[in-house]
Amino acid sequence: MSVVEPSLTRNDELRAELRETCLKECSGTAKSIRHAMQAIAKNPTDVATLYELYRQVHSLAENANVTRLLTIARVVSAFDAMLKQLMDKPDSVTQSVRRTMAQTVDLLCTLFEGDGQDVDLASARVLTVDDQQIALRSVMHALEKANLKSQALSDPSAGLSVAQEWQFDLIVLDHEMPGMTGAELCAKLRALPNYKKTPILFVTSASGFEHRARICRSGGTDVIAKPFLGTELGLKALTLIVKSKTVPS
């Protein structure tokens, strides 16, 4: 009969206690972060307000890592990285960035309420389609910094074929592409049984109302305008993937 080491059992008990405490405290911190974001909405370039938000998020990341809340730690660490960059470039706090912040905090509150459930991000796969090589490489770099595996293609028809052959957890599309627009590709993906609910993120310079309406009608989940912050794209990608795996649609 195997013998369980008392020290190991005690460590497990301590970790469970710390996890429970962290979930309660972090839930309150998430609400404080929401209040800080309201202040940023009024004055987006205020460095002092950004620093206060960064301080709270950084503390949240440390606590989540210590207590092995792995999914929360991944998301909050990406949030932390974006805020650190924004403190150096406060003019980059765009409406898109503020929307990404709000979506991330909403997701974190949901995860805390759900006992901090973890999802398998190690096997998550992202398909990126953009006919512009520089943009494609920029997206790939942002995803790699967020520790997400990505396959990149410049031809939308090839993207559709690959999506039919392999299952992806997130699709990232440009809109204006020759032969098939991103909206057309998105509509074709939505017609496939395996991609009816998969998040589809558009990263595009076509940010006018007509283009956004077309993207929405095709089944697009969200939009980030070019040029974009790599840290925002990484955070948005993580948020969309985790939400699709944890929040009922």
RACOR-V153325 format. One record per residue. PHI is phi in whole degrees, -180 to 180 (none if undefined). Layout:
phi:PHI
phi:PHI
This chain:
phi:none
phi:-74
phi:-112
phi:-89
phi:-66
phi:-56
phi:-65
phi:-67
phi:-63
phi:-63
phi:-63
phi:-64
phi:-65
phi:-64
phi:-62
phi:-65
phi:-65
phi:-65
phi:-62
phi:-64
phi:-64
phi:-63
phi:-61
phi:-68
phi:-69
phi:-69
phi:-61
phi:-67
phi:-63
phi:-61
phi:-68
phi:-66
phi:-63
phi:-61
phi:-66
phi:-63
phi:-68
phi:-64
phi:-67
phi:-66
phi:-60
phi:-79
phi:-144
phi:-60
phi:-97
phi:-74
phi:-65
phi:-64
phi:-68
phi:-62
phi:-64
phi:-63
phi:-65
phi:-60
phi:-60
phi:-68
phi:-68
phi:-62
phi:-62
phi:-62
phi:-63
phi:-63
phi:-65
phi:-66
phi:-68
phi:-63
phi:-93
phi:62
phi:-86
phi:-63
phi:-67
phi:-60
phi:-62
phi:-64
phi:-67
phi:-68
phi:-64
phi:-68
phi:-62
phi:-57
phi:-64
phi:-66
phi:-65
phi:-62
phi:-69
phi:-66
phi:-64
phi:-83
phi:-133
phi:-61
phi:-68
phi:-85
phi:-79
phi:-85
phi:-60
phi:-62
phi:-64
phi:-65
phi:-67
phi:-65
phi:-58
phi:-62
phi:-63
phi:-66
phi:-65
phi:-59
phi:-64
phi:-62
phi:-60
phi:-65
phi:-66
phi:-64
phi:-67
phi:-94
phi:68
phi:63
phi:-58
phi:-99
phi:-123
phi:-83
phi:-89
phi:-63
phi:-99
phi:-65
phi:-124
phi:-120
phi:-108
phi:-117
phi:-128
phi:-157
phi:-79
phi:-94
phi:-64
phi:-65
phi:-64
phi:-62
phi:-67
phi:-66
phi:-64
phi:-60
phi:-63
phi:-63
phi:-69
phi:-64
phi:-63
phi:-89
phi:60
phi:-113
phi:-80
phi:-138
phi:-113
phi:-113
phi:-138
phi:-102
phi:-110
phi:-62
phi:-65
phi:-67
phi:-62
phi:-64
phi:-64
phi:-65
phi:-65
phi:-75
phi:-87
phi:-125
phi:-96
phi:-114
phi:-94
phi:-155
phi:-116
phi:-116
phi:-126
phi:-82
phi:-97
phi:-83
phi:-136
phi:-72
phi:88
phi:-154
phi:-73
phi:-62
phi:-65
phi:-65
phi:-64
phi:-60
phi:-63
phi:-66
phi:-66
phi:-64
phi:-77
phi:-85
phi:-55
phi:-79
phi:-122
phi:-67
phi:-120
phi:-66
phi:-63
phi:-124
phi:-106
phi:-97
phi:-118
phi:-149
phi:-86
phi:-84
phi:-109
phi:-69
phi:-60
phi:-62
phi:-67
phi:-63
phi:-64
phi:-65
phi:-62
phi:-64
phi:-65
phi:-77
phi:108
phi:-65
phi:-87
phi:-160
phi:-137
phi:-122
phi:-85
phi:-82
phi:-73
phi:-124
phi:-80
phi:-60
phi:-68
phi:-68
phi:-62
phi:-62
phi:-66
phi:-61
phi:-61
phi:-61
phi:-61
phi:-65
phi:-66
phi:-64
phi:-61
phi:-66
phi:-96
phi:-125
phi:-105
phi:-59
phi:-89
